[in-house]
Amino acid sequence: MSQDPDAADEGSESGTGHSDPSGAASPASERTAPDLGSDEALEAALEALLLVVDVPAGEQLLADALEQPVERVGAALRRLSESYTGAGRGIDLRQAGQGWRFYTRETYAPYVERYLLDGQRAKLSRAALETLAVIAYRQPVTRSRVAAVRGVNVDGVIRTLLARGLVEEAGNDPETGGVLYCTTELFLERLGLSSLQDLPPLAPLLPEVDAIDDV
């Protein structure tokens, strides 16, 4: 989703996965996929997928993920888009090229920009620091792979890191087409480092980083 603040990422953490009474999340293999027989359920599932895409997602790709006819998925996407527009929501679902993706509605862009600029004077959130650490130790890396390591949507925090000049785009992944991210000179400057080789040996504390390529 375009221009989301990193608060969206932090908020999504509490709702990631199913929890037992002790608060532990259930493994993905134990989760039961909901029935998508109703239009409402299909639209909800599409919203969940579109919240984590790196690039506009095609109707065929979404249909395959949901195991639904592509015609039904296309119709549901158009209904969702019309409903957001008709209700005047701040979220806009648009078709870009051959795919679909969420964006913030242009009407509210001044508020989003003001929030992001004001955020440059605030301390980085824990979500932003964790995301920055994963990018620093495994760059260049796509947003989806960072999200896989953290277990949450990182759309918002990456936009915040981009706005602060701590990370930047570094081309596209030849396999997935997703945008690759790496740290910037400003990142090194803020940490007082001359190069990435001077990063402290934190990788052993981030065992998931080594498993990114398995995603």
PyMOL commands that set and color helices and strands:
alter all, ss='L'
color gray80, all
select helices_A, chain A and resi 7-13+28-30+39-50+59-66+70-86+106-119+126-138+143-150+155-163+185-191+196-198+203-205+207-214
alter helices_A, ss='H'
color red, helices_A
select strands_A, chain A and resi 91-96+99-104+141-142+167-172+179-183
alter strands_A, ss='S'
color yellow, strands_A
deselect
rebuild
show_as cartoon
